[in-house]
Amino acid sequence: MRRRHHFHIEHAGHPVSATVQTGHTVVVEVLVDGKETGHGTTRDDHPVAVHVELPTDPPAQVAVRATPGPGMPRCILEAPGAEDQVMSPRSY
């Protein structure tokens, strides 16, 4: 059964959202400032990192690491020179 899980965080003044669609093939979509900037797929409960760019000056490279399971999915924002940040789950 496929389910969609949503996550959100603010980083460097930009909203970063991720949607994790679970199932046999897991699909992860990442939005920055409301625009899709990256996506990735994985199988079963294997983690996947989606690398995206924040529109800062100069542009900043970050990654959203999605772990689909076991249990509820989790997303972490990884930025160079900063501690990893857990993205908050959203109910929509």
KALINQUI-V48980 format. One line per field, one symbol per residue. ss: DSSP state (A for helix, B for strand, O for the rest). phi: phi as a letter, one per 40 degrees, with the letter a starting at -180 (. if undefined). psi: psi as a letter, one per 20 degrees, with the letter a starting at -180 (. if undefined). A space follows every 10 residues. Layout:
ss = ???
phi = ???
psi = ???
//
This chain:
ss = OOOBBBBBBB BOOBBBBBBB BOOOBBBBBB BBOOBBBBBB BBBOOOOBBB BBBBOOOOOB BBBBBBBOOO OOOBBBBBBO OOOOBBOBBB OO
phi = .cbbbbbaab afgbcbbbbb bcicbcbbbb bbfgbcbaaa babfbccabb cbbcccbcdb cbbbcbbcac gccbbbcbbd gbccbccccb cc
psi = ppqppqqqqp pkjpppqqpo oragpppppp ppkjppiqqr qrqcjpqqpo prpplrorqp prqoopohaq bqqqpppppp jqqqppppqq i.
//
